[in-house]
Amino acid sequence: MPKKYVHTKRGNTMRYSVSDLQKAVDAVQSKQLSIRKASETFAVPKSTIADRITGNMLYLLLTGDHQH
């Protein structure tokens, strides 16, 4: 008899709040912190902060905010 496949959840889930992300972005844009320091301080991935600052549209897909 073959083994039963058990589906496990894969991928990363957000382990930070939207307010932490916004605080990190604000700190970087106001030049109070570097992206790296903001990432460490607010526990938000560096790439997420950078994407939000550069206008990468990936965060729109994740948050469901589809305004053009």
N, C-alpha and C positions, 0 to 999 in steps of 0.2 A: 504494500500500500504506500503511495507517495506521501511525502510530508505535506502537511497543510501549510499554505503560505499565510503568514500573518503580516498584514500591511502595517508598517510603522510610519508615523509622521516624519517626513523628511524636510530638511530646509531649516532656515533660521526663522525664529519668530522674534518679533520686536521685544527687546528687553529694556526698553527705555520709553518714556512717555513723550507725547507730542510736545508738551511744554518744555521738557529737557532739550529736545531737538531745537525748538525755537530759541531757547536761551543760548544754546551753543552757537547757532547761526548768528544771533544778535551780537554775541561777544566777538566773534570773528569779524563780522562786518564793521564793528566799531573799533576794530584793531586792538581790543583789550587782550585777546588771546589768539594764539596761532590755531590752526585747525587741529594740530596734534594735541596741544594742551587742552583745547575745548573738548576734544574726544575723550581724553583722560578724565577731565573734570566732571563732565556731564554723562559719561558712560554711553556715548553715542558713537557708532562707527565713523572713522575719518571719511570714508567714501560717501557716507550718507550726508555728512555736513558739506563736503565738497560738492556733491551733486545738487544739493539744495541751493548753494551759493551760485553755482554756475548755471543754474536753470535747467538741469537735466530733468526730463519729464518722467523718469521712473517713479519718483515719489508720488506723482499724480495718480498713477495706476494703483499704487499701494493704498493711498488714502481715499481713493474714489472721488477726488475733487477734479472733475473734468471740465472746468471752465476754460474757454479759449479766449 
